[in-house]
């Protein structure tokens, strides 16, 4: 029995987000596409990181702890 490779099961059409995008835009993309993470790219389309569901939850939690957060999410 052969080994199943990552390339056999990975998502091939990748949705990206720019590093300067707002968190709400990123979460909208993640929810719409049903992705648990988004690759983050700079202006040259170079990968600079990965935004995960946990990152978004941590951001939301921290904003809730600060009190008002509506102005800071966009």
Secondary structure in CASP SS format (residue, H / E / C, confidence):
PFRMAT SS
TARGET T0000
AUTHOR 0000-0000-0000
METHOD secondary structure of the structure
MODEL  1
X C 1.00
X C 1.00
X C 1.00
X C 1.00
X C 1.00
X H 1.00
X H 1.00
X H 1.00
X H 1.00
X C 1.00
X C 1.00
X C 1.00
X C 1.00
X C 1.00
X C 1.00
X E 1.00
X E 1.00
X E 1.00
X C 1.00
X C 1.00
X C 1.00
X C 1.00
X H 1.00
X H 1.00
X H 1.00
X H 1.00
X H 1.00
X H 1.00
X H 1.00
X H 1.00
X H 1.00
X H 1.00
X H 1.00
X C 1.00
X C 1.00
X C 1.00
X E 1.00
X E 1.00
X E 1.00
X E 1.00
X E 1.00
X C 1.00
X C 1.00
X C 1.00
X C 1.00
X C 1.00
X E 1.00
X E 1.00
X E 1.00
X E 1.00
X E 1.00
X E 1.00
X H 1.00
X H 1.00
X H 1.00
X H 1.00
X H 1.00
X H 1.00
X H 1.00
X H 1.00
X H 1.00
X H 1.00
X H 1.00
X H 1.00
X H 1.00
X H 1.00
X C 1.00
X C 1.00
X C 1.00
X H 1.00
X H 1.00
X H 1.00
X C 1.00
X C 1.00
END
